[in-house]
Amino acid sequence: MSAALAGVSDEEARDLLVDLVEIPSPTGEEEKVAERLVDFFEAHDREAWIDDIGNVRAPADDAVLLTSHIDTVPGDIPVRIDDSEYDEGVRAGEALWGRGSVDATGPLAAMAVAAVRTGVSFIGVTGEEVDSRGARHVVEDRESGPDAVVNGEPSGWDGITLGYRGLLAGTYVATSESGHSSRPENNAIQDAIAWWSKVEDEFDEDDWGPVFEQVTPKPIDVKGGLTDDGLSVEATMDVQLRVPPRLSVEEVREIADGYLEGVGSVHWKDKVEPAMESPRTNVARAFRVAIRQADGDPRLLRKTGTSDMNVFGQHWDCPMVTYGPGDSNLDHAPNEHLALAEYDKSVDVLVDVAERLRGDDE
């Protein structure tokens, strides 16, 4: 299906990208971007609406669901288009600068354009940067999953992300009686440090091994000291552990809890299982063919973080990959920018993939 027949020109595709990047959409403030997306779909005779949690729904052919997140991390990067330099001074041509241009407004816009051009389903989800509440709402709200999922995150136009580590996050809390600092027994702060040191030692892996295959423990926030009444010492520690596909989140939780040894407790508040897809699915195969057709050399990727693909993979038994334009090294960075030629190519690849999955190439 050509762009002309579908009614979305290359110029309009770029205009959508620029518009979406120009509208600030940090987590919790996605409404205006959502409205712009609905206007885009309705202008091309596609039904679209904003659901109760702020997701943009544009259902159509469920041979494939194209989905990406609307929200960005905070940060004011002046939006502009100018020449950019990549890879030690090699010119990449025009690039769009702005928060979200890479993560993940670029992939979001590309997904929307490809969905209109091919007639497949689209969902723009909220809250991915914090708790994936949009994706969680989708899997709870739908009676069944689509035939395939393409999740939008930056992979480079010639890259296909097949795996993500999982996430276990919680808050350790301990309390001890107050006393003079000369006393030898541990106070709550020392108990928190001791517990976390044991957890870190447990997951201290070979430095030469792939990070993707390791558990990465990371303290996020620590607070401690006397309580307001002066009678106790309290310590809290927010922690995260990234979980490789060789382990489950529950296995990692049991190991971490095992080092509590009756001192303190942990409230585990976020659990996301790891995701790893086969490179032999029809979706991965369609991407490899489409990228080669566009004169690219497909790259198969595994990411050390998490994404909404983890959420979809827990609930839907269908093949999926993550794909989108942009250099993921620029995620959340102060110099976030996207080469417009790469954006154009990613739209072409997505259109090719959607048509193959619909059977239009047969």
KOLPA-416417 format. One record per atom (N, C-alpha, C): x, y, z. Coordinates in steps of 0.02 Angstrom, whole numbers, padded with zeros to 5 digits, always signed. Atoms other than C-alpha are relative to their C-alpha. Layout:
<rs>
XYZ...
</rs>
This chain:
<rs>
+00043-00059+00000+00000+00000+00000+00045+00062+00000-00043-00060+00004+00078+00166-00052-00023+00053+00048+00018-00056-00045+00083+00321+00056-00055+00042-00031+00051-00042+00032-00020+00414-00073-00069-00031+00007+00065+00032-00005-00158+00285-00072-00027+00002+00072+00021-00001-00070-00160+00283+00118-00013+00070+00025+00015-00068-00018-00168+00472+00122+00048+00031+00050-00049-00029-00045-00013+00501+00229+00065+00010-00039-00061-00014+00037+00128+00587+00137+00060-00003+00047-00061-00002-00041+00308+00582+00195+00006+00066+00038-00002-00065-00033+00295+00767+00235-00046+00001+00061+00047+00002-00057+00142+00737+00345+00027-00045+00055-00029+00044-00051+00232+00594+00432+00051+00037+00042-00048-00039-00038+00372+00712+00479-00034+00054+00041+00037-00052-00038+00250+00848+00530-00028-00029+00065+00027+00032-00060+00168+00726+00651+00055-00009+00053-00056+00009-00046+00337+00685+00727+00019+00065+00035-00019-00064-00029+00383+00867+00752-00053+00026+00048+00054-00023-00044+00213+00910+00825+00001-00037+00067+00001+00040-00062+00222+00768+00951+00059+00016+00045-00059-00017-00040+00398+00814+01006-00007+00070+00030+00008-00069-00024+00350+00998+01023-00048+00004+00060+00048+00000-00056+00211+00953+01146+00031-00036+00060-00028+00034-00058+00284+00917+01319-00047-00055+00025+00042+00055-00023+00224+00748+01382+00035-00042+00053-00027+00040-00054+00313+00697+01542-00055-00042+00031+00049+00046-00030+00229+00555+01635-00051+00037+00043+00054-00035-00035+00061+00614+01699-00028+00059-00038+00022-00058+00039+00046+00752+01568-00003-00018-00074+00000+00025+00068+00014+00651+01411-00061+00021-00041+00065-00012+00031-00160+00720+01368+00005+00035-00067-00002-00038+00062-00112+00846+01233+00031-00040-00057-00027+00044+00052-00004+00722+01138-00053-00052-00020+00053+00048+00016-00146+00596+01151-00052+00031-00046+00050-00034+00042-00267+00723+01077+00027+00010-00071-00029-00008+00067-00147+00758+00932-00001-00065-00038+00003+00066+00033-00138+00572+00895-00070-00017-00023+00070+00013+00019-00327+00555+00896-00019+00041-00061+00014-00043+00058-00340+00702+00776+00031-00028-00063-00035+00029+00058-00213+00619+00661-00039-00060-00027+00036+00059+00024-00309+00455+00654-00068+00020-00029+00066-00020+00025-00479+00539+00633+00005+00036-00067-00009-00035+00064-00411+00647+00492+00010-00049-00057-00010+00051+00052-00375+00484+00400-00053-00055+00007+00058+00044-00002-00545+00405+00432+00012-00063+00042-00010+00055-00047-00485+00294+00574-00032+00018+00067+00029-00010-00066-00585+00276+00734+00056+00000+00052-00050-00004-00054-00481+00328+00885-00031+00037+00059+00024-00034-00060-00515+00380+01063+00051-00007+00056-00043+00003-00059-00431+00410+01231-00039-00038+00054+00035+00041-00049-00475+00278+01361+00006+00030+00071+00006-00026-00068-00501+00297+01549+00067+00017+00032-00065-00011-00031-00315+00294+01589+00045+00045-00043-00037-00046+00043-00260+00408+01445+00032-00031-00060-00027+00032+00059-00209+00279+01316-00039+00021-00063+00033-00012+00065-00246+00314+01132-00014-00067-00032+00021+00064+00030-00344+00169+01056-00021+00013-00072+00020-00002+00071-00357+00148+00867-00002-00071-00026+00003+00070+00019-00413-00032+00842-00015-00009-00075+00012+00016+00070-00412-00109+00669+00018-00074-00010-00021+00069+00014-00332-00266+00595+00050-00023+00054-00042+00024-00055-00260-00364+00742+00051-00052-00022-00055+00041+00023-00140-00461+00632+00065+00023+00033-00056-00028-00039-00017-00346+00719-00024+00062+00036+00012-00061-00039-00032-00216+00856+00064+00040+00003-00057-00046-00006+00087-00069+00840-00014+00043+00062+00011-00036-00062+00110+00012+01010+00065+00031+00026-00057-00033-00031+00226+00135+01094-00026+00046+00055+00024-00041-00056+00222+00250+01245+00001+00074-00016+00011-00072+00011+00163+00430+01247+00044+00042+00045-00035-00041-00050+00255+00489+01402+00076+00001-00012-00072-00007+00001+00434+00550+01413+00024+00013+00072-00028-00024-00064+00551+00584+01558+00000+00076-00002-00003-00073+00000+00559+00766+01614+00063+00025-00033-00060-00031+00029+00681+00885+01531-00019+00045-00058+00017-00049+00052+00669+01040+01423+00059+00005-00048-00050-00005+00054+00771+01020+01263-00032+00040-00056+00031-00041+00053+00733+01161+01139-00008-00040-00064+00015+00038+00060+00650+01084+00987+00025+00038-00061-00026-00031+00061+00741+01119+00825+00020-00055-00048-00025+00045+00051+00791+01037+00662+00063+00031-00028-00062-00024+00030+00971+01054+00606+00044-00059-00017-00048+00053+00015+01120+00956+00543+00029-00028+00064-00027+00033-00060+01188+00830+00667+00061-00041-00019-00058+00043+00011+01348+00732+00685-00007-00063+00042+00000+00065-00034+01352+00548+00729+00068-00032-00012-00056+00045+00012+01495+00426+00747+00063+00036-00023-00065-00032+00011+01653+00529+00759-00001+00047-00060+00000-00053+00050+01600+00669+00646-00032-00016-00066+00032+00018+00062+01510+00574+00508-00069+00032-00003+00064-00036+00006+01364+00681+00446-00058-00048-00007+00060+00040+00005+01193+00607+00470-00057+00039-00032+00052-00040+00030+01096+00749+00389-00044+00032+00052+00045-00035-00046+00947+00835+00467-00021-00043+00059+00021+00035-00060+00902+00787+00644-00048+00044+00039+00047-00034-00043+00759+00833+00759+00023-00007+00072-00020-00003-00070+00814+00886+00933-00062+00012+00043+00056-00011-00046+00694+00878+01081-00010-00059+00045+00015+00055-00046+00642+00777+01231-00051-00047-00030+00044+00051+00027+00563+00615+01174+00013-00017-00073-00012+00014+00070+00630+00623+00996+00023-00072-00011-00023+00069+00003+00714+00455+01031-00043-00045+00044+00035+00042-00049+00625+00388+01186-00064+00034+00024+00008+00044+00057+00497+00358+01126-00049+00032-00049+00047-00034+00044+00403+00492+01029+00016-00014-00073-00018+00020+00068+00500+00449+00871-00032-00066-00019+00035+00063+00013+00444+00266+00878-00076+00007+00001+00072-00010-00005+00269+00323+00929-00029+00029-00065+00023-00030+00062+00249+00434+00777+00006-00048-00059-00009+00048+00054+00320+00302+00661-00053-00054+00002+00053+00050-00007+00197+00174+00730-00067+00027-00024+00065-00029+00019+00049+00292+00705-00005+00005-00076+00001-00007+00073+00096+00329+00524-00008-00068-00033+00003+00066+00030+00124+00145+00484-00069-00032+00011+00067+00028-00013-00042+00097+00566-00052+00028-00048+00048-00030+00047-00137+00220+00457+00013-00024-00071-00016+00021+00068-00046+00170+00299-00018-00072-00014+00012+00071+00012-00078-00016+00325-00066-00025+00029+00064+00022-00028-00241-00024+00424+00006-00049+00057-00007+00044-00057-00171-00117+00575-00015+00038+00065+00019-00030-00064-00209-00085+00758+00058+00040+00030-00048-00044-00033-00123+00049+00861-00024+00017+00070+00014-00026-00067-00114+00094+01045+00060+00041+00023-00050-00041-00033-00017+00237+01122-00013-00003+00075+00012+00014-00071+00007+00198+01307+00034+00052+00044-00025-00048-00048+00039+00306+01459+00044-00034+00052-00033+00021-00061+00156+00292+01606+00057-00050-00005-00053+00051+00007+00292+00180+01534+00062+00018+00039-00062-00021-00033+00431+00283+01610-00003-00008+00076+00007+00007-00072+00362+00255+01786-00023-00069+00021+00029+00063-00025+00251+00102+01809-00036-00041-00053+00034+00036+00055+00186+00046+01637-00075-00006+00011+00071+00007-00015+00010+00084+01695-00043-00004-00062+00039+00004+00061-00051+00109+01517+00000-00070-00029-00004+00068+00027+00011-00061+01458-00037-00049+00046+00035+00045-00047-00055-00145+01616-00075+00006-00008+00072-00010+00011-00226-00068+01584-00022-00035-00064+00018+00031+00064-00225-00131+01405-00009-00075+00007+00004+00073-00004-00190-00312+01449-00057-00022+00046+00057+00016-00043-00322-00308+01587-00066+00014-00034+00062-00023+00031-00451-00223+01476-00020-00042-00061+00015+00039+00060-00436-00329+01319-00017-00072+00018+00018+00070-00013-00520-00499+01315+00053-00048-00026-00053+00043+00028-00381-00571+01207+00053+00044-00033-00054-00037+00030-00216-00518+01134-00003-00001-00076-00004+00000+00073-00175-00478+00952+00039-00061-00025-00039+00055+00029-00092-00600+00833+00075+00011+00008-00071-00018-00008+00074-00508+00852+00005+00070+00028-00011-00066-00030+00146-00356+00941+00067+00027-00024-00062-00038+00010+00275-00228+00887-00001+00058+00049-00004-00051-00052+00322-00122+01037+00051+00053-00020-00042-00054+00024+00398+00048+01003+00049+00026+00051-00055-00029-00038+00566+00091+01081+00059+00006-00049-00056-00009+00047+00728+00151+00998+00044-00062-00004-00045+00056+00013+00827+00009+00920+00046+00016-00058-00032-00013+00064+00894+00098+00766-00043-00030-00054+00047+00024+00051+00801+00075+00602+00016-00071-00023-00020+00066+00022+00900-00084+00567+00008-00049+00058-00006+00043-00059+00890-00158+00743-00067-00028+00022+00059+00033-00026+00765-00279+00820+00015-00022+00071-00012+00019-00070+00755-00296+01009-00044-00059+00017+00035+00062-00015+00709-00472+01062-00005-00014+00075+00001+00017-00070+00743-00469+01248+00010+00060+00046-00009-00049-00054+00732-00364+01407+00007-00037+00066-00002+00027-00068+00782-00400+01584-00064+00021+00038+00057-00017-00042+00646-00399+01716+00021+00047+00056-00012-00049-00054+00631-00286+01868-00034-00023+00064+00027+00010-00066+00607-00315+02053+00019+00062+00041-00013-00062-00037+00589-00156+02157-00037-00001+00066+00033-00001-00064+00551-00130+02339+00033+00048+00049-00026-00044-00053+00583-00036+02501+00015-00041+00062-00021+00032-00061+00682-00107+02646-00013+00048+00058+00013-00041-00059+00630-00044+02819+00026-00037+00061-00023+00028-00063+00716-00075+02986-00004+00053+00055+00002-00045-00058+00698+00000+03160+00039-00031+00058-00036+00022-00059+00809-00011+03313-00008+00051+00056+00003-00047-00056+00811+00065+03486+00056+00051-00006-00053-00051+00000+00905+00228+03501+00049-00015+00056-00051+00011-00051+01065+00227+03600+00063+00039-00019-00062-00036+00013+01237+00302+03612+00038-00033-00057-00035+00027+00059+01342+00284+03455+00060-00043+00018-00056+00042-00021+01478+00200+03558-00020-00073+00011+00023+00069-00012+01370+00044+03583+00017-00044-00059-00026+00042+00054+01434-00105+03482-00054-00031-00045+00051+00034+00042+01268-00178+03421-00023+00045-00057+00023-00037+00059+01201-00129+03251-00061+00042+00015+00064-00036+00002+01074+00007+03232-00033-00014-00067+00039+00016+00060+00944+00006+03093+00037+00018-00064-00037-00020+00059+01057+00098+02973+00052-00053-00018-00049+00053+00012+01192-00034+02993-00034-00064-00025+00037+00059+00023+01062-00171+02972-00017+00006-00075+00016-00011+00070+01008-00095+02806+00061-00010-00044-00062+00006+00038+01188-00082+02746+00022-00073-00003-00022+00070-00002+01226-00261+02801-00042-00043-00047+00044+00040+00044+01074-00333+02712+00018+00012-00073-00012-00015+00070+01110-00242+02550+00069-00024-00022-00067+00024+00017+01295-00288+02555-00002-00075-00016+00007+00072+00013+01247-00472+02564-00034-00013-00067+00034+00008+00064+01128-00453+02417+00048+00015-00057-00048-00018+00053+01262-00367+02313+00053-00055-00008-00050+00053+00004+01389-00502+02357-00028-00062-00034+00032+00058+00030+01265-00638+02306-00001+00006-00076+00007-00009+00073+01245-00564+02132+00061+00032-00032-00063-00025+00027+01426-00511+02107+00024-00048-00054-00014+00044+00056+01453-00585+01935+00069+00013-00030-00062-00008+00038+01604-00609+01823-00004+00063-00043+00000-00062+00038+01650-00440+01749+00001-00012-00075-00005+00014+00071+01677-00525+01581-00066-00027-00029+00063+00027+00025+01501-00595+01570-00046+00055-00026+00047-00050+00026+01362-00507+01472-00044+00028+00055+00043-00032-00050+01266-00382+01579-00071-00027-00004+00068+00024+00010+01104-00448+01504-00012-00065+00039+00008+00065-00034+01136-00618+01587+00008+00005+00075-00014-00008-00071+01169-00545+01759-00057+00034+00037+00044-00039-00043+01066-00483+01905+00039+00063+00020-00031-00063-00020+01106-00299+01933-00038+00030+00058+00033-00033-00057+01063-00238+02109+00021+00073+00005-00015-00072-00002+01052-00050+02130-00042+00034+00055+00038-00041-00047+01004+00056+02282-00020+00066-00034+00027-00059+00033+00896+00202+02226-00005+00059+00048+00007-00053-00049+00868+00300+02387+00010-00029+00069-00013+00023-00069+00924+00285+02569-00015+00057+00048+00014-00048-00053+00858+00375+02722+00010-00034+00067-00009+00030-00066+00903+00347+02905+00014+00052+00053-00013-00044-00056+00915+00425+03077-00050-00009+00055+00047+00003-00056+00822+00457+03238-00071+00017-00022+00070-00018+00012+00633+00457+03234-00015+00066+00036+00017-00066-00028+00543+00617+03283-00002-00001+00077+00004+00002-00073+00518+00558+03462+00068-00015+00033-00066+00011-00026+00703+00519+03479+00011-00068+00033-00005+00064-00036+00671+00342+03544+00025-00057-00044-00019+00054+00046+00715+00241+03388+00043+00027-00056-00035-00014+00063+00830+00236+03238-00036-00038-00055+00035+00031+00056+00743+00201+03074+00040+00008-00064-00034-00003+00064+00815+00161+02904-00046-00027-00054+00036+00024+00059+00731+00144+02734+00047+00003-00059-00042+00004+00060+00814+00094+02572-00042-00024-00059+00033+00020+00061+00731+00092+02400+00050-00035-00045-00047+00040+00039+00811-00042+02292-00033-00026-00064+00022+00032+00061+00797-00114+02117+00049-00056-00018-00041+00054+00026+00861-00278+02047-00024-00016-00070+00017+00019+00068+00865-00310+01860+00011-00075-00008+00002+00073+00000+00825-00491+01822+00008-00028-00071-00009+00029+00067+00893-00590+01672-00050-00056-00013+00049+00052+00016+00784-00716+01580+00015-00069+00029-00016+00065-00030+00877-00863+01659-00030-00009+00069+00031+00002-00066+00793-00818+01824-00070+00031-00004+00065-00033-00007+00616-00772+01876+00007+00054+00054+00001-00051-00052+00575-00620+01981-00009-00032+00069+00012+00033-00064+00513-00737+02118+00064-00032+00027-00063+00030-00022+00680-00829+02124+00047+00053+00029-00043-00054-00025+00774-00665+02145-00027+00027+00066+00030-00024-00063+00652-00607+02279+00016-00047+00058-00014+00048-00053+00677-00767+02378+00073+00004+00023-00071-00007-00018+00866-00746+02372+00011+00062+00043-00009-00062-00037+00857-00565+02430-00032-00004+00069+00033+00007-00064+00732-00606+02568+00039-00046+00047-00038+00047-00041+00844-00747+02626+00056+00032+00041-00053-00035-00036+00976-00622+02682-00027+00049+00053+00027-00042-00053+00856-00527+02796+00017-00027+00069-00019+00034-00062+00889-00655+02933-00036+00029+00061+00042-00023-00055+00747-00587+03038+00009+00072+00020-00012-00071-00016+00810-00408+03037-00026+00043-00057+00029-00042+00052+00705-00281+02942-00047-00039-00045+00046+00031+00048+00579-00316+02804+00001+00040-00064+00003-00033+00065+00554-00275+02621-00070-00002-00027+00063-00003+00036+00395-00217+02537+00016+00002-00074-00013+00004+00072+00414-00276+02358-00060+00028-00038+00057-00036+00028+00307-00156+02257-00004-00001-00076+00001+00002+00073+00354-00182+02075+00035-00063-00024-00028+00063+00025+00381-00350+01990-00017-00007-00074+00008+00007+00073+00407-00365+01802+00044-00057-00023-00040+00057+00023+00461-00531+01728+00043+00018-00061-00041-00011+00060+00603-00534+01600-00036-00026-00062+00030+00021+00063+00560-00558+01417+00055-00018-00049-00048+00020+00052+00654-00652+01282-00037-00036-00055+00036+00028+00057+00582-00687+01110+00048-00036-00047-00040+00037+00049+00645-00809+00979+00011+00043-00063-00010-00035+00064+00726-00735+00822-00033-00035-00059+00030+00040+00054+00630-00867+00723-00075+00010-00007+00072-00011+00007+00453-00800+00747-00015+00035-00066+00019-00033+00062+00355-00733+00600+00011+00076+00004-00010-00072-00007+00372-00556+00670+00074+00017-00010-00072-00012+00007+00562-00564+00687+00021-00012-00072-00017+00015+00069+00573-00643+00515-00023+00056-00047+00025-00055+00042+00465-00506+00438+00045+00061+00006-00045-00057-00009+00580-00373+00512+00067-00012-00036-00064+00013+00034+00738-00457+00447-00007+00009-00075+00011-00008+00073+00665-00465+00272-00009+00073-00017+00015-00070+00015+00600-00286+00278+00063+00043+00005-00062-00039-00007+00766-00216+00340+00048-00014-00057-00044+00017+00058+00863-00309+00205-00028+00032-00064+00031-00031+00059+00739-00245+00075+00016+00074-00002-00017-00071-00004+00784-00070+00135+00076+00011+00000-00073-00003+00005+00970-00109+00109+00035+00005+00068-00031+00002-00066+01005-00135+00293+00023-00070+00018-00024+00064-00026+01093-00273+00389-00031-00009+00069+00037+00005-00064+00975-00329+00530+00045-00016+00059-00036+00012-00063+01044-00322+00707-00051-00025+00052+00043+00027-00052+00967-00429+00845+00027+00023+00067-00022-00034-00061+00972-00340+01013-00033-00029+00062+00028+00015-00066+00947-00376+01198+00015+00061+00043-00008-00060-00040+00919-00231+01318+00004-00017+00074-00011+00014-00071+00974-00224+01499-00054+00029+00045+00055-00029-00039+00822-00123+01556-00063-00040-00010+00066+00030+00011+00636-00159+01543-00041+00045-00045+00045-00040+00042+00496-00101+01430-00070-00029+00006+00068+00026-00001+00311-00126+01401-00005-00069-00032+00001+00067+00028+00356-00282+01301+00000-00052+00056+00002+00046-00057+00387-00365+01470-00071-00011+00024+00070+00004-00023+00207-00326+01520-00042-00039-00049+00039+00036+00050+00132-00384+01356+00018-00073-00001-00022+00070+00003+00237-00542+01358-00025-00042+00058+00027+00036-00057+00172-00590+01530-00073-00021-00010+00072+00011+00005-00009-00586+01472-00023-00026-00068+00022+00020+00066-00016-00620+01285+00047-00052-00029-00039+00054+00030+00041-00780+01203+00003+00010-00075-00008-00014+00071+00092-00707+01037+00072+00025-00012-00068-00024+00013+00257-00664+00951+00004+00076+00003-00009-00073-00004+00326-00490+00980+00073+00018-00005-00066-00029-00001+00477-00381+00954-00008+00073+00020+00000-00072-00011+00526-00204+01002+00042+00032-00054-00033-00032+00058+00576-00084+00864-00015+00074+00000+00013-00071+00009+00594+00100+00828+00063+00037-00019-00058-00040+00020+00707+00235+00757+00034+00031+00061-00035-00036-00053+00841+00316+00864+00055-00040+00032-00057+00029-00036+01001+00283+00958-00018-00003+00074+00022+00006-00069+00955+00214+01129+00051+00029+00050-00048-00033-00043+01115+00289+01200-00021+00072+00016+00025-00068-00011+01022+00456+01187-00063+00002+00042+00059+00001-00044+00876+00398+01296+00013+00044+00061-00002-00042-00060+00845+00529+01431+00059+00048+00002-00061-00040+00000+01002+00622+01378-00015+00073-00016+00011-00071+00013+01020+00812+01369+00009+00018-00074-00010-00012+00071+01069+00798+01185-00043-00048-00043+00044+00047+00035+00924+00685+01132-00021+00028-00068+00019-00021+00067+00896+00696+00944-00004-00060-00046+00015+00054+00046+00838+00589+00799+00012+00022-00072-00011-00014+00071+00901+00586+00620-00065-00012-00038+00065+00005+00034+00750+00619+00510+00001-00053-00055-00005+00052+00051+00813+00503+00373-00011-00069+00032+00010+00063-00036+00815+00362+00502-00074-00009+00017+00073+00004-00013+00637+00403+00552-00037-00022-00062+00033+00018+00063+00583+00394+00369+00009-00075-00015-00013+00071+00015+00667+00224+00348-00039-00046+00047+00036+00042-00047+00587+00156+00506-00074-00005-00017+00070+00003+00022+00414+00202+00442-00007-00049-00058+00003+00047+00057+00450+00109+00279+00006-00072+00024-00009+00068-00026+00510-00044+00376-00064-00023+00036+00061+00018-00036+00356-00042+00488-00058-00014-00048+00052+00012+00050+00240-00028+00338+00011-00068-00034-00016+00064+00031+00329-00175+00254-00017-00058+00047+00013+00053-00049+00319-00280+00413-00075-00010+00009+00072+00006-00011+00135-00242+00442-00035-00033-00059+00030+00030+00059+00091-00286+00263+00017-00075-00005-00018+00071+00002+00186-00450+00275-00040-00040+00052+00037+00035-00052+00101-00497+00438-00075-00004-00015+00071+00002+00023-00069-00455+00362-00008-00048-00058+00003+00043+00059-00025-00565+00214-00007+00037-00065+00007-00041+00060-00028-00420+00090+00054-00013-00051-00055+00013+00046+00138-00478+00015-00009-00066-00037+00009+00066+00031+00068-00648-00035-00030+00007-00069
</rs>
